[in-house]
Amino acid sequence: MATTLATLSQARERERAGRLDAAIEDYVAVAAGAGTDIAEVEARCEALRRHAMIRRRRQEYGAAIALCEESYHTAMAANLSLMASRALNNLGIVHMDKGSWDSALDAFERGLTLGGHDPGTRASIEQNCGIVANIRGDFTTALDRYQRALAAFAAVGDDRGCALVNHNLGMICADLQRWEAADGHFAAALSLMDKIGEPQLRANALLMRTEIHLARQRYEDARQGAEEALRIFDELGVRQGRSEAYRFLGMMYRETGAPALAEARLRSAMKLASDAGTNVEEAEATRELAVLYQQLNRNQDALTLLNMAHRLFQRSGAQADLKDVTTKVADLERIYLDLVATWGRSIESADGYTHGHCERVAQYAATVATRLGLNESMITAVRVGAYLHDVGKVRVPHEILNKPGRLTPEEREVMEQHTIYGIELLASIEFPWPVKPIIRSHHEKQDGSGYPDRLRGDEVPLTAQIIGIVDMYDALTTTRSYRKAMSHDEAVAEINKCAHWWRPDVVSAFLTTIS
């Protein structure tokens, strides 16, 4: 018995010292050599469980699950319900790491049933259940679970547990934009972390509170928090969190009118995240740099970065179903649409007769696309294409764009080049959606009389046909330099006269939209 406990104690010390291979050897020895009395069985259960957590840290999930299950069955066979509960808690944590949320929640709930009478165990499991709910976007359940965990940790005087739960509560309140409540939870977490003396946890909490300061426009507080977190990371020699700290500093400098410093910090954040292989952090830093470039009217650079950020978010693969990631993608797409809308309006500024054209085309076209049953990705392509369909007009001379009379054949040829110019301007940009066919082909017609490629029939992309018919209607009903606006009925009559230019279902969906 004494040998088993001594080996188990030695294994823990080796694990804390980072000597993981040596710790594994000791845990294996304890599991293999433990006797049949209760203390020995408890030692075996703990050795199996701790060994599992090392395998989990190494992302050896199959081995970790097998060890947790062996610990659980060993405990159940000896009627050690609390040890079985702890094994199930660890099993749930491994499933969380794998992204197997249903399996994780099942293990946690079974663990609560067996060990919920122990406040420390209950607190740990409730917190883990809260994490699963939070990841899934069920914030009401997450808040409830975290509050239960906080009460249980407080009941046993576990300051570290209370600090971690306050940290999680702060993050969820931030997600809900309850800034004051979030700030209070982070302040409580920081106070407890000062008490227990865990600098890395303190640095993580400082970063999260920095995000709150940014949201509340407390820029000096944000700067101090991010820089203190960086100082702690430097002292500890750890890389985790540095990218986020630089991102927050970049955002702070951007919002306080220091674009050069903002760009430098955001570039550092992108590189640190890329070096660490953390796609989500790299995507977030890339997105914030795109926002800076948008503010500086560097639209093409901003668009390139937004496309890069979109790919990075999508590359999160196994995390694609997480509420957090999908919310970030949705936020990114809102920034994207704002950018292309702003760019579209800047294009229109060169022609006083087309104010609001892109916005109207985007609204009508999205409705037509919806009526035609296009999926969300294609509807987004239609929206983006609507805002950018005339981007090439920036290369058309002003005197041609605003000529009051009919264009000469030579001028018409220059004007028709705007579809090619648009593709050339965006050649280096890889869109997440099929936008370029819209820009190139929105003046193509099914009878082959369009431009620039004289496409026929179904060679003309459906999305380009949607933009084409809406573009024509808006042009007809808007006063231009060379003619007055038509009435709605006159424009509809003209559309019907030219209906053979588009697919019948496109014409029908459009006429239903504007009726």
Kinemage of the C-alpha trace (Angstrom):
@kinemage 1
@onewidth
@group {chain A} dominant
@subgroup {mainchain}
@vectorlist {calphas} color= white
{ca met a 1} P 0.000 0.000 0.000
{ca ala a 2} L 2.731 2.482 0.967
{ca thr a 3} L 4.619 1.737 -2.258
{ca thr a 4} L 1.521 2.348 -4.402
{ca leu a 5} L 0.759 5.705 -2.747
{ca ala a 6} L 4.403 6.778 -2.904
{ca thr a 7} L 4.555 5.979 -6.618
{ca leu a 8} L 1.296 7.867 -7.198
{ca ser a 9} L 2.639 10.894 -5.311
{ca gln a 10} L 5.873 10.745 -7.310
{ca ala a 11} L 3.865 10.607 -10.555
{ca arg a 12} L 1.947 13.756 -9.610
{ca glu a 13} L 5.185 15.590 -8.833
{ca arg a 14} L 6.697 14.540 -12.139
{ca glu a 15} L 3.562 15.636 -13.989
{ca arg a 16} L 3.615 19.063 -12.288
{ca ala a 17} L 7.292 19.406 -13.233
{ca gly a 18} L 6.483 18.682 -16.881
{ca arg a 19} L 8.249 15.294 -16.891
{ca leu a 20} L 5.297 13.653 -18.591
{ca asp a 21} L 6.950 10.463 -19.900
{ca ala a 22} L 8.252 9.684 -16.415
{ca ala a 23} L 4.827 10.465 -14.928
{ca ile a 24} L 3.178 8.075 -17.401
{ca glu a 25} L 5.562 5.291 -16.359
{ca asp a 26} L 4.586 5.818 -12.722
{ca tyr a 27} L 0.844 5.971 -13.476
{ca val a 28} L 1.088 2.750 -15.489
{ca ala a 29} L 2.975 1.096 -12.613
{ca val a 30} L 0.318 2.159 -10.082
{ca ala a 31} L -2.548 0.947 -12.303
{ca ala a 32} L -0.848 -2.411 -12.894
{ca gly a 33} L 0.338 -3.010 -9.328
{ca ala a 34} L -2.516 -1.710 -7.157
{ca gly a 35} L -4.115 -4.223 -4.795
{ca thr a 36} L -7.769 -4.932 -4.070
{ca asp a 37} L -8.414 -2.959 -0.879
{ca ile a 38} L -10.334 0.312 -1.238
{ca ala a 39} L -7.335 2.672 -0.924
{ca glu a 40} L -5.422 0.714 -3.575
{ca val a 41} L -8.426 0.691 -5.940
{ca glu a 42} L -8.837 4.456 -5.459
{ca ala a 43} L -5.151 4.891 -6.307
{ca arg a 44} L -5.590 2.806 -9.453
{ca cys a 45} L -8.643 4.869 -10.528
{ca glu a 46} L -6.752 8.112 -10.022
{ca ala a 47} L -3.657 6.867 -11.853
{ca leu a 48} L -5.762 5.835 -14.856
{ca arg a 49} L -7.584 9.169 -14.847
{ca arg a 50} L -4.423 11.279 -14.596
{ca his a 51} L -2.707 9.195 -17.265
{ca ala a 52} L -5.753 9.877 -19.489
{ca met a 53} L -5.347 13.626 -19.061
{ca ile a 54} L -1.721 13.492 -20.204
{ca arg a 55} L -2.821 11.556 -23.294
{ca arg a 56} L -5.508 14.186 -23.840
{ca arg a 57} L -2.905 16.983 -23.670
{ca arg a 58} L -1.015 15.134 -26.393
{ca gln a 59} L -4.243 14.854 -28.422
{ca glu a 60} L -4.132 11.059 -28.171
{ca tyr a 61} L -7.875 10.981 -27.719
{ca gly a 62} L -8.478 7.280 -28.299
{ca ala a 63} L -6.047 6.330 -25.553
{ca ala a 64} L -7.426 9.023 -23.245
{ca ile a 65} L -11.005 7.779 -23.671
{ca ala a 66} L -9.988 4.167 -23.037
{ca leu a 67} L -8.158 5.133 -19.830
{ca cys a 68} L -11.098 7.218 -18.544
{ca glu a 69} L -13.497 4.367 -19.216
{ca glu a 70} L -11.186 1.889 -17.469
{ca ser a 71} L -11.035 4.233 -14.461
{ca tyr a 72} L -14.839 4.504 -14.468
{ca his a 73} L -15.474 0.742 -14.675
{ca thr a 74} L -12.861 0.051 -11.994
{ca ala a 75} L -14.564 2.534 -9.661
{ca met a 76} L -18.058 1.213 -10.351
{ca ala a 77} L -16.962 -2.356 -9.677
{ca ala a 78} L -15.780 -1.239 -6.226
{ca asn a 79} L -18.862 0.969 -5.571
{ca leu a 80} L -16.678 4.100 -5.558
{ca ser a 81} L -19.277 6.488 -6.982
{ca leu a 82} L -17.207 9.647 -6.443
{ca met a 83} L -14.192 8.204 -8.270
{ca ala a 84} L -16.499 7.026 -11.064
{ca ser a 85} L -17.964 10.538 -11.281
{ca arg a 86} L -14.504 12.083 -11.624
{ca ala a 87} L -13.611 9.599 -14.382
{ca leu a 88} L -16.791 10.567 -16.252
{ca asn a 89} L -15.942 14.254 -15.834
{ca asn a 90} L -12.545 13.660 -17.415
{ca leu a 91} L -14.142 11.553 -20.143
{ca gly a 92} L -16.454 14.464 -20.935
{ca ile a 93} L -13.488 16.832 -21.138
{ca val a 94} L -11.795 14.567 -23.714
{ca his a 95} L -15.004 14.478 -25.777
{ca met a 96} L -15.152 18.299 -25.557
{ca asp a 97} L -11.652 18.534 -26.963
{ca lys a 98} L -12.751 16.299 -29.847
{ca gly a 99} L -15.829 18.436 -30.488
{ca ser a 100} L -18.154 15.535 -29.593
{ca trp a 101} L -20.607 17.690 -27.642
{ca asp a 102} L -23.409 15.136 -27.170
{ca ser a 103} L -20.966 12.544 -25.847
{ca ala a 104} L -19.376 15.145 -23.557
{ca leu a 105} L -22.713 16.249 -22.131
{ca asp a 106} L -23.804 12.624 -21.605
{ca ala a 107} L -20.626 11.903 -19.616
{ca phe a 108} L -21.044 15.070 -17.525
{ca glu a 109} L -24.696 14.346 -16.687
{ca arg a 110} L -23.856 10.773 -15.678
{ca gly a 111} L -21.030 12.160 -13.559
{ca leu a 112} L -23.407 14.557 -11.797
{ca thr a 113} L -25.781 11.711 -10.996
{ca leu a 114} L -22.980 9.718 -9.386
{ca gly a 115} L -20.961 12.458 -7.682
{ca gly a 116} L -23.191 15.510 -7.421
{ca his a 117} L -23.290 15.140 -3.639
{ca asp a 118} L -19.648 16.301 -3.508
{ca pro a 119} L -19.523 20.117 -3.923
{ca gly a 120} L -16.080 20.193 -5.552
{ca thr a 121} L -16.962 17.528 -8.112
{ca arg a 122} L -20.364 19.113 -8.738
{ca ala a 123} L -18.758 22.504 -9.288
{ca ser a 124} L -16.286 21.150 -11.852
{ca ile a 125} L -18.941 19.241 -13.789
{ca glu a 126} L -21.445 22.130 -13.744
{ca gln a 127} L -18.759 24.411 -15.144
{ca asn a 128} L -17.994 21.940 -17.930
{ca cys a 129} L -21.700 21.637 -18.765
{ca gly a 130} L -21.785 25.432 -18.955
{ca ile a 131} L -18.881 25.411 -21.409
{ca val a 132} L -20.713 22.970 -23.704
{ca ala a 133} L -23.893 25.073 -23.567
{ca asn a 134} L -21.895 28.236 -24.249
{ca ile a 135} L -20.159 26.690 -27.274
{ca arg a 136} L -23.545 25.611 -28.636
{ca gly a 137} L -24.955 29.105 -28.230
{ca asp a 138} L -27.391 28.179 -25.458
{ca phe a 139} L -26.461 31.155 -23.298
{ca thr a 140} L -29.383 30.813 -20.872
{ca thr a 141} L -28.357 27.281 -19.910
{ca ala a 142} L -24.678 28.279 -19.814
{ca leu a 143} L -25.365 31.141 -17.392
{ca asp a 144} L -27.395 28.844 -15.146
{ca arg a 145} L -24.686 26.160 -15.135
{ca tyr a 146} L -21.936 28.686 -14.411
{ca gln a 147} L -23.888 30.203 -11.523
{ca arg a 148} L -24.375 26.737 -10.007
{ca ala a 149} L -20.657 26.051 -10.414
{ca leu a 150} L -19.776 29.373 -8.775
{ca ala a 151} L -21.963 28.603 -5.756
{ca ala a 152} L -20.445 25.128 -5.400
{ca phe a 153} L -16.855 26.382 -5.662
{ca ala a 154} L -17.594 29.112 -3.124
{ca ala a 155} L -19.078 26.521 -0.743
{ca val a 156} L -15.777 24.629 -0.589
{ca gly a 157} L -13.616 27.784 -0.601
{ca asp a 158} L -12.057 27.016 -3.973
{ca asp a 159} L -10.747 30.449 -5.032
{ca arg a 160} L -9.221 29.109 -8.221
{ca gly a 161} L -12.505 27.530 -9.271
{ca cys a 162} L -14.381 30.748 -8.473
{ca ala a 163} L -11.867 32.729 -10.538
{ca leu a 164} L -12.290 30.447 -13.557
{ca val a 165} L -16.087 30.534 -13.377
{ca asn a 166} L -16.088 34.329 -13.063
{ca his a 167} L -13.844 34.396 -16.123
{ca asn a 168} L -16.357 32.244 -18.050
{ca leu a 169} L -19.277 34.345 -16.848
{ca gly a 170} L -17.435 37.452 -18.020
{ca met a 171} L -16.956 35.957 -21.474
{ca ile a 172} L -20.598 34.957 -21.870
{ca cys a 173} L -21.817 38.357 -20.656
{ca ala a 174} L -19.479 39.923 -23.219
{ca asp a 175} L -20.998 37.718 -25.944
{ca leu a 176} L -24.411 39.038 -24.859
{ca gln a 177} L -23.001 42.610 -24.812
{ca arg a 178} L -23.812 42.960 -21.125
{ca trp a 179} L -20.683 45.011 -20.683
{ca glu a 180} L -21.121 46.128 -17.080
{ca ala a 181} L -21.863 42.592 -15.851
{ca ala a 182} L -18.931 41.247 -17.890
{ca asp a 183} L -16.592 43.866 -16.428
{ca gly a 184} L -17.717 42.940 -12.912
{ca his a 185} L -17.031 39.242 -13.447
{ca phe a 186} L -13.575 39.899 -14.891
{ca ala a 187} L -12.762 42.255 -12.017
{ca ala a 188} L -13.775 39.499 -9.554
{ca ala a 189} L -11.686 36.954 -11.454
{ca leu a 190} L -8.640 39.236 -11.413
{ca ser a 191} L -8.984 39.835 -7.683
{ca leu a 192} L -9.070 36.101 -6.986
{ca met a 193} L -6.167 35.430 -9.346
{ca asp a 194} L -4.054 37.990 -7.509
{ca lys a 195} L -4.891 36.126 -4.316
{ca ile a 196} L -3.963 32.661 -5.605
{ca gly a 197} L -0.953 33.908 -7.581
{ca glu a 198} L -1.467 32.342 -11.010
{ca pro a 199} L -0.023 34.879 -13.454
{ca gln a 200} L -1.083 33.187 -16.684
{ca leu a 201} L -4.704 33.035 -15.566
{ca arg a 202} L -4.413 36.701 -14.615
{ca ala a 203} L -3.043 37.561 -18.066
{ca asn a 204} L -5.927 35.714 -19.743
{ca ala a 205} L -8.466 37.601 -17.631
{ca leu a 206} L -6.725 40.899 -18.401
{ca leu a 207} L -7.120 40.187 -22.104
{ca met a 208} L -10.799 39.434 -21.776
{ca arg a 209} L -11.342 42.583 -19.737
{ca thr a 210} L -9.425 44.514 -22.397
{ca glu a 211} L -12.077 43.464 -24.906
{ca ile a 212} L -14.724 44.924 -22.584
{ca his a 213} L -12.772 48.181 -22.296
{ca leu a 214} L -12.651 48.401 -26.101
{ca ala a 215} L -16.388 47.825 -26.379
{ca arg a 216} L -16.991 50.569 -23.799
{ca gln a 217} L -14.480 52.894 -25.524
{ca arg a 218} L -12.192 52.965 -22.484
{ca tyr a 219} L -9.121 53.034 -24.674
{ca glu a 220} L -6.469 53.875 -22.078
{ca asp a 221} L -7.737 51.059 -19.828
{ca ala a 222} L -7.630 48.747 -22.848
{ca arg a 223} L -4.037 49.730 -23.629
{ca gln a 224} L -2.881 49.193 -20.053
{ca gly a 225} L -4.615 45.816 -19.788
{ca ala a 226} L -3.230 44.469 -23.063
{ca glu a 227} L 0.296 45.667 -22.318
{ca glu a 228} L 0.250 44.189 -18.812
{ca ala a 229} L -0.933 40.862 -20.266
{ca leu a 230} L 1.933 40.978 -22.773
{ca arg a 231} L 4.409 41.680 -19.988
{ca ile a 232} L 3.193 38.613 -18.073
{ca phe a 233} L 3.380 36.419 -21.173
{ca asp a 234} L 6.946 37.616 -21.773
{ca glu a 235} L 7.948 36.875 -18.174
{ca leu a 236} L 6.448 33.397 -18.388
{ca gly a 237} L 7.920 32.745 -21.821
{ca val a 238} L 4.555 31.616 -23.229
{ca arg a 239} L 3.155 32.412 -26.669
{ca gln a 240} L -0.515 31.727 -25.973
{ca gly a 241} L -2.479 34.959 -25.759
{ca arg a 242} L 0.136 37.199 -27.360
{ca ser a 243} L -1.680 37.349 -30.688
{ca glu a 244} L -4.885 38.425 -28.973
{ca ala a 245} L -3.056 41.109 -26.974
{ca tyr a 246} L -1.541 42.577 -30.145
{ca arg a 247} L -4.945 42.447 -31.849
{ca phe a 248} L -6.559 44.429 -29.047
{ca leu a 249} L -3.735 46.963 -29.135
{ca gly a 250} L -4.186 47.301 -32.887
{ca met a 251} L -7.911 47.889 -32.464
{ca met a 252} L -7.238 50.476 -29.737
{ca tyr a 253} L -4.778 52.387 -31.930
{ca arg a 254} L -7.153 52.186 -34.883
{ca glu a 255} L -10.004 53.697 -32.902
{ca thr a 256} L -7.794 56.429 -31.423
{ca gly a 257} L -6.496 57.657 -34.782
{ca ala a 258} L -3.050 56.060 -34.962
{ca pro a 259} L -3.307 53.954 -38.157
{ca ala a 260} L 0.424 53.227 -38.524
{ca leu a 261} L 0.645 51.801 -34.994
{ca ala a 262} L -2.635 49.957 -35.533
{ca glu a 263} L -1.346 48.308 -38.695
{ca ala a 264} L 1.923 47.274 -37.030
{ca arg a 265} L 0.169 45.683 -34.039
{ca leu a 266} L -2.409 43.895 -36.193
{ca arg a 267} L 0.304 42.567 -38.505
{ca ser a 268} L 2.130 41.220 -35.430
{ca ala a 269} L -1.098 39.575 -34.258
{ca met a 270} L -1.582 37.901 -37.643
{ca lys a 271} L 1.983 36.551 -37.708
{ca leu a 272} L 1.882 35.236 -34.143
{ca ala a 273} L -1.420 33.468 -34.793
{ca ser a 274} L -0.181 32.067 -38.102
{ca asp a 275} L 3.019 30.760 -36.483
{ca ala a 276} L 0.943 29.086 -33.781
{ca gly a 277} L -1.507 27.620 -36.323
{ca thr a 278} L -4.533 29.194 -34.617
{ca asn a 279} L -6.861 29.873 -37.543
{ca val a 280} L -9.574 31.672 -35.608
{ca glu a 281} L -7.154 34.129 -33.985
{ca glu a 282} L -5.439 34.776 -37.317
{ca ala a 283} L -8.833 35.341 -38.941
{ca glu a 284} L -9.867 37.809 -36.241
{ca ala a 285} L -6.656 39.822 -36.572
{ca thr a 286} L -6.979 39.782 -40.365
{ca arg a 287} L -10.573 41.001 -40.108
{ca glu a 288} L -9.559 43.915 -37.873
{ca leu a 289} L -6.805 44.951 -40.291
{ca ala a 290} L -9.394 44.880 -43.078
{ca val a 291} L -11.570 47.264 -41.043
{ca leu a 292} L -8.569 49.596 -40.694
{ca tyr a 293} L -7.972 49.524 -44.460
{ca gln a 294} L -11.655 50.202 -45.042
{ca gln a 295} L -11.382 53.306 -42.857
{ca leu a 296} L -8.370 54.386 -44.931
{ca asn a 297} L -10.349 53.827 -48.183
{ca arg a 298} L -7.969 51.028 -49.191
{ca asn a 299} L -10.936 49.017 -50.455
{ca gln a 300} L -9.120 46.420 -52.548
{ca asp a 301} L -6.662 45.670 -49.743
{ca ala a 302} L -9.548 45.440 -47.285
{ca leu a 303} L -11.454 43.072 -49.571
{ca thr a 304} L -8.391 40.831 -49.984
{ca leu a 305} L -8.039 40.598 -46.197
{ca leu a 306} L -11.729 39.893 -45.643
{ca asn a 307} L -11.548 37.030 -48.136
{ca met a 308} L -8.483 35.705 -46.301
{ca ala a 309} L -10.274 35.941 -42.956
{ca his a 310} L -13.310 34.149 -44.382
{ca arg a 311} L -11.126 31.248 -45.564
{ca leu a 312} L -9.401 31.050 -42.181
{ca phe a 313} L -12.708 30.857 -40.325
{ca gln a 314} L -13.974 28.177 -42.702
{ca arg a 315} L -10.702 26.284 -42.294
{ca ser a 316} L -11.612 25.707 -38.663
{ca gly a 317} L -13.027 22.425 -40.005
{ca ala a 318} L -14.201 20.461 -37.009
{ca gln a 319} L -15.276 23.710 -35.362
{ca ala a 320} L -17.494 24.757 -38.259
{ca asp a 321} L -20.611 23.794 -36.279
{ca leu a 322} L -19.670 25.856 -33.238
{ca lys a 323} L -21.924 28.789 -32.459
{ca asp a 324} L -18.891 30.943 -31.702
{ca val a 325} L -17.272 30.372 -35.097
{ca thr a 326} L -20.495 30.663 -37.101
{ca thr a 327} L -21.280 33.911 -35.282
{ca lys a 328} L -17.827 35.245 -36.187
{ca val a 329} L -18.398 34.284 -39.833
{ca ala a 330} L -21.779 36.052 -39.805
{ca asp a 331} L -20.170 39.169 -38.298
{ca leu a 332} L -17.424 39.012 -40.918
{ca glu a 333} L -19.963 38.818 -43.732
{ca arg a 334} L -21.729 41.891 -42.351
{ca ile a 335} L -18.416 43.774 -42.452
{ca tyr a 336} L -17.889 42.427 -45.971
{ca leu a 337} L -21.258 43.682 -47.208
{ca asp a 338} L -20.673 47.052 -45.552
{ca leu a 339} L -17.344 47.353 -47.355
{ca val a 340} L -18.678 46.474 -50.802
{ca ala a 341} L -21.702 48.736 -50.245
{ca thr a 342} L -19.385 51.611 -49.355
{ca trp a 343} L -17.240 50.857 -52.382
{ca gly a 344} L -20.326 50.721 -54.598
{ca arg a 345} L -21.444 54.129 -53.333
{ca ser a 346} L -17.985 55.563 -54.021
{ca ile a 347} L -18.229 54.313 -57.618
{ca glu a 348} L -21.604 56.015 -57.967
{ca ser a 349} L -20.148 59.323 -56.765
{ca ala a 350} L -18.482 59.696 -60.171
{ca asp a 351} L -21.940 59.797 -61.761
{ca gly a 352} L -24.451 62.131 -60.146
{ca tyr a 353} L -27.337 60.322 -61.869
{ca thr a 354} L -26.772 56.883 -60.307
{ca his a 355} L -26.992 57.702 -56.581
{ca gly a 356} L -28.364 54.687 -54.687
{ca his a 357} L -28.239 52.440 -57.770
{ca cys a 358} L -26.112 49.656 -56.256
{ca glu a 359} L -28.147 49.581 -53.032
{ca arg a 360} L -31.426 49.260 -54.940
{ca val a 361} L -30.019 46.596 -57.239
{ca ala a 362} L -28.729 44.637 -54.220
{ca gln a 363} L -32.100 44.737 -52.448
{ca tyr a 364} L -34.142 43.739 -55.488
{ca ala a 365} L -31.661 41.109 -56.638
{ca ala a 366} L -31.498 39.394 -53.228
{ca thr a 367} L -35.299 39.146 -53.212
{ca val a 368} L -35.352 37.712 -56.744
{ca ala a 369} L -32.638 35.196 -55.787
{ca thr a 370} L -34.668 34.151 -52.744
{ca arg a 371} L -37.805 33.681 -54.862
{ca leu a 372} L -35.798 31.484 -57.218
{ca gly a 373} L -34.793 29.254 -54.284
{ca leu a 374} L -31.074 30.018 -54.272
{ca asn a 375} L -29.205 29.013 -51.114
{ca glu a 376} L -27.731 31.509 -48.639
{ca ser a 377} L -24.263 31.338 -50.167
{ca met a 378} L -25.571 32.203 -53.653
{ca ile a 379} L -27.788 34.979 -52.260
{ca thr a 380} L -24.686 36.473 -50.630
{ca ala a 381} L -22.889 36.204 -53.984
{ca val a 382} L -25.771 38.109 -55.590
{ca arg a 383} L -25.598 40.840 -52.920
{ca val a 384} L -21.837 41.267 -53.244
{ca gly a 385} L -22.055 41.126 -57.037
{ca ala a 386} L -24.766 43.794 -57.019
{ca tyr a 387} L -22.575 46.207 -55.092
{ca leu a 388} L -19.539 45.563 -57.305
{ca his a 389} L -21.107 44.939 -60.729
{ca asp a 390} L -20.107 48.396 -61.991
{ca val a 391} L -16.722 48.644 -60.262
{ca gly a 392} L -15.000 48.776 -63.644
{ca lys a 393} L -16.631 52.111 -64.401
{ca val a 394} L -13.901 53.809 -62.400
{ca arg a 395} L -11.747 53.325 -65.514
{ca val a 396} L -14.325 54.803 -67.911
{ca pro a 397} L -13.619 58.484 -68.667
{ca his a 398} L -15.926 60.903 -66.879
{ca glu a 399} L -16.998 62.576 -70.136
{ca ile a 400} L -18.315 59.244 -71.424
{ca leu a 401} L -20.062 58.287 -68.179
{ca asn a 402} L -21.901 61.615 -68.042
{ca lys a 403} L -22.353 62.373 -71.737
{ca pro a 404} L -25.803 63.983 -72.196
{ca gly a 405} L -26.407 62.545 -75.662
{ca arg a 406} L -26.131 59.190 -77.403
{ca leu a 407} L -22.692 57.577 -77.276
{ca thr a 408} L -20.716 57.131 -80.473
{ca pro a 409} L -19.799 53.553 -81.466
{ca glu a 410} L -16.284 54.172 -80.168
{ca glu a 411} L -17.590 55.556 -76.861
{ca arg a 412} L -20.022 52.653 -76.563
{ca glu a 413} L -17.118 50.251 -76.998
{ca val a 414} L -15.239 51.959 -74.157
{ca met a 415} L -18.334 51.881 -71.930
{ca glu a 416} L -18.845 48.177 -72.589
{ca gln a 417} L -15.310 47.516 -71.416
{ca his a 418} L -16.357 48.276 -67.821
{ca thr a 419} L -17.197 44.594 -67.231
{ca ile a 420} L -13.649 43.609 -68.267
{ca tyr a 421} L -12.146 46.477 -66.293
{ca gly a 422} L -14.004 45.244 -63.212
{ca ile a 423} L -12.536 41.760 -63.521
{ca glu a 424} L -9.068 43.225 -64.047
{ca leu a 425} L -9.377 45.434 -60.962
{ca leu a 426} L -10.371 42.423 -58.847
{ca ala a 427} L -8.015 39.900 -60.469
{ca ser a 428} L -5.923 39.409 -57.326
{ca ile a 429} L -8.943 38.944 -55.060
{ca glu a 430} L -10.274 35.440 -54.368
{ca phe a 431} L -13.882 35.803 -53.277
{ca pro a 432} L -15.550 33.233 -50.990
{ca trp a 433} L -18.535 33.288 -53.375
{ca pro a 434} L -18.836 33.233 -57.211
{ca val a 435} L -18.897 37.011 -57.629
{ca lys a 436} L -16.666 37.497 -60.675
{ca pro a 437} L -19.083 35.815 -63.143
{ca ile a 438} L -21.677 38.408 -62.082
{ca ile a 439} L -19.308 41.315 -62.682
{ca arg a 440} L -18.195 39.996 -66.077
{ca ser a 441} L -21.529 38.739 -67.413
{ca his a 442} L -24.329 40.914 -66.041
{ca his a 443} L -24.786 42.493 -69.499
{ca glu a 444} L -24.904 39.145 -71.315
{ca lys a 445} L -28.221 38.080 -72.889
{ca gln a 446} L -29.591 34.660 -73.721
{ca asp a 447} L -29.942 35.541 -77.412
{ca gly a 448} L -26.195 36.254 -77.668
{ca ser a 449} L -26.582 40.018 -78.167
{ca gly a 450} L -24.965 40.973 -74.857
{ca tyr a 451} L -21.359 41.667 -73.936
{ca pro a 452} L -18.441 41.138 -73.430
{ca asp a 453} L -18.440 37.462 -74.491
{ca arg a 454} L -21.679 37.163 -76.514
{ca leu a 455} L -22.802 34.244 -74.348
{ca arg a 456} L -26.006 32.370 -75.269
{ca gly a 457} L -28.700 30.530 -73.346
{ca asp a 458} L -27.572 28.842 -70.146
{ca glu a 459} L -24.001 29.989 -70.778
{ca val a 460} L -25.108 33.168 -69.013
{ca pro a 461} L -24.806 32.510 -65.232
{ca leu a 462} L -28.131 32.620 -63.391
{ca thr a 463} L -26.764 35.116 -60.861
{ca ala a 464} L -25.616 37.410 -63.677
{ca gln a 465} L -29.087 37.238 -65.235
{ca ile a 466} L -30.636 38.283 -61.912
{ca ile a 467} L -28.370 41.319 -61.679
{ca gly a 468} L -28.873 42.073 -65.367
{ca ile a 469} L -32.658 42.346 -65.244
{ca val a 470} L -32.676 44.312 -61.984
{ca asp a 471} L -29.916 46.595 -63.289
{ca met a 472} L -31.956 47.349 -66.410
{ca tyr a 473} L -35.126 48.127 -64.459
{ca asp a 474} L -33.312 50.514 -62.108
{ca ala a 475} L -31.592 52.216 -65.040
{ca leu a 476} L -34.937 52.687 -66.824
{ca thr a 477} L -36.651 54.166 -63.757
{ca thr a 478} L -33.805 56.557 -62.915
{ca thr a 479} L -33.087 59.894 -64.605
{ca arg a 480} L -29.822 59.701 -66.538
{ca ser a 481} L -27.700 62.345 -68.273
{ca tyr a 482} L -29.158 61.329 -71.655
{ca arg a 483} L -32.874 60.833 -70.783
{ca lys a 484} L -35.616 61.199 -68.177
{ca ala a 485} L -36.736 58.387 -65.923
{ca met a 486} L -39.501 56.059 -67.101
{ca ser a 487} L -42.497 55.312 -64.922
{ca his a 488} L -42.772 51.893 -63.292
{ca asp a 489} L -45.351 50.722 -65.838
{ca glu a 490} L -43.284 51.961 -68.779
{ca ala a 491} L -40.211 50.152 -67.428
{ca val a 492} L -42.164 46.915 -66.909
{ca ala a 493} L -43.443 47.142 -70.479
{ca glu a 494} L -39.872 47.536 -71.712
{ca ile a 495} L -38.741 44.561 -69.604
{ca asn a 496} L -41.540 42.427 -71.067
{ca lys a 497} L -40.534 43.499 -74.599
{ca cys a 498} L -36.982 42.275 -73.876
{ca ala a 499} L -37.992 39.229 -71.819
{ca his a 500} L -36.184 36.846 -74.212
{ca trp a 501} L -32.881 38.210 -72.893
{ca trp a 502} L -33.287 36.251 -69.601
{ca arg a 503} L -34.606 32.916 -68.384
{ca pro a 504} L -38.420 32.852 -68.002
{ca asp a 505} L -38.189 32.030 -64.285
{ca val a 506} L -35.878 35.025 -63.756
{ca val a 507} L -38.346 37.334 -65.498
{ca ser a 508} L -41.264 35.912 -63.510
{ca ala a 509} L -39.469 36.197 -60.155
{ca phe a 510} L -38.407 39.758 -60.951
{ca leu a 511} L -41.885 40.909 -62.012
{ca thr a 512} L -43.346 39.373 -58.839
{ca thr a 513} L -40.741 41.223 -56.778
{ca ile a 514} L -41.481 44.687 -58.162
{ca ser a 515} L -45.256 44.329 -58.525
